[in-house]
Amino acid sequence: MGSLSHRHTRRRGSLIVEAAICFVLLATAVVALMKLAQGSSRLSKQADQRLVATLAAENTLERLQHVGTDALKSRAEEIAAAIAEQTRCDVQVTVEDFQSQLRSGTHLRVEASCSPEVRITLHDWRLDDDN
């Protein structure tokens, strides 16, 4: 009978160790899943911001396509401000004249940023007529 009591005590001790190991494994899995969910949420938010910034930059360039070269510099800030207000992004337009060996024209650079991590830059070049 003494040996039966000894087996029962040993089994109970083994059960406590198994329960502790299960608890540690479960806690580790829960922590890993929480970190995965946080990372996924952060990446999803960043992707949304990247999409909004890209659309803001593209819309700005699209609106500038309908502006004549002589009015470009004056209208660029106005258009950028309107897009920035609609999208809640910072939109900046830089208009620079350029000269290459054979051609001259205007270079447009649109930068849109919805957060410090996301900045989209698009370029457009307008060549002057050869006339």
C-alpha positions in Angstrom: 0.0 0.0 0.0 2.9 2.3 0.7 4.1 2.0 -2.9 0.6 2.9 -4.2 0.7 6.2 -2.2 4.2 6.9 -3.5 3.0 6.5 -7.2 0.0 8.7 -6.6 2.2 11.5 -5.2 4.7 11.2 -8.0 1.8 11.3 -10.6 0.4 14.4 -8.9 3.8 16.1 -9.1 4.2 15.1 -12.7 0.7 16.6 -13.4 1.8 20.0 -11.9 4.9 20.1 -14.1 2.9 19.3 -17.2 0.3 22.0 -16.3 3.1 24.5 -15.8 4.7 23.6 -19.2 1.3 23.9 -20.9 0.7 27.3 -19.3 4.1 28.6 -20.5 3.5 27.3 -24.0 0.0 28.9 -24.1 1.3 32.2 -22.8 4.1 32.2 -25.4 1.6 31.5 -28.2 -0.8 34.3 -27.0 2.1 36.8 -26.8 3.2 35.8 -30.3 -0.3 36.2 -31.7 -0.7 39.6 -30.0 2.6 40.8 -31.6 1.5 39.5 -35.0 -1.8 41.3 -34.7 -0.1 44.5 -33.7 2.3 44.2 -36.6 -0.5 43.4 -39.0 -2.5 46.4 -37.8 0.5 48.8 -38.2 1.3 47.5 -41.7 -2.4 47.9 -42.7 -2.4 51.5 -41.5 0.8 52.2 -43.3 -0.6 50.7 -46.5 -3.7 52.9 -46.2 -1.6 56.0 -45.7 0.6 55.0 -48.7 -2.5 54.6 -50.8 -3.9 58.0 -49.8 -0.6 59.7 -50.4 -0.3 58.1 -53.8 -3.8 59.1 -54.8 -3.2 62.7 -53.5 0.0 63.0 -55.6 -1.6 61.5 -58.7 -4.7 63.8 -58.4 -2.4 66.8 -58.0 -0.5 65.9 -61.1 -3.8 65.2 -63.0 -5.1 68.7 -62.1 -1.9 70.3 -63.1 -2.1 68.7 -66.5 -5.0 71.0 -67.3 -3.0 74.2 -66.4 -1.0 76.0 -69.0 2.7 76.3 -68.5 2.6 80.1 -67.9 0.1 79.7 -65.0 1.7 76.6 -63.5 3.7 78.2 -60.7 0.8 80.3 -59.5 -1.8 77.5 -59.6 0.5 74.7 -58.2 0.2 75.9 -54.6 -3.6 76.5 -54.9 -4.1 73.0 -56.3 -1.8 71.4 -53.7 -3.6 73.1 -50.9 -7.0 71.9 -52.1 -5.8 68.3 -52.4 -4.2 68.5 -49.0 -7.4 69.7 -47.4 -9.4 66.9 -49.1 -7.0 64.1 -48.2 -5.5 65.4 -44.9 -2.0 64.9 -46.3 0.8 67.3 -46.7 1.1 68.0 -50.5 3.9 70.1 -51.9 4.5 71.0 -55.6 7.8 72.1 -56.9 7.9 73.7 -60.4 11.3 74.2 -62.0 12.4 75.1 -65.4 15.1 72.9 -66.9 17.4 73.0 -69.9 19.1 70.0 -71.5 21.4 70.0 -74.5 18.6 69.7 -76.9 15.4 70.6 -75.1 14.0 72.8 -72.4 10.9 72.6 -70.4 9.3 72.4 -66.9 9.8 69.8 -64.3 7.0 69.2 -61.8 7.7 67.3 -58.6 4.8 66.5 -56.3 5.4 65.2 -52.8 2.6 63.8 -50.7 3.0 62.7 -47.1 0.3 61.4 -44.7 2.7 60.4 -42.0 6.4 60.7 -41.2 6.9 57.1 -42.5 5.1 57.6 -45.8 6.3 60.0 -48.5 5.3 59.6 -52.2 7.1 61.6 -54.8 5.9 61.8 -58.4 7.6 63.7 -61.3 6.3 65.1 -64.6 8.2 66.9 -67.3 6.7 69.3 -69.8 8.8 70.0 -72.9 8.6 73.4 -74.5 7.4 73.5 -78.1 10.2 73.7 -80.7 8.4 76.6 -82.6 
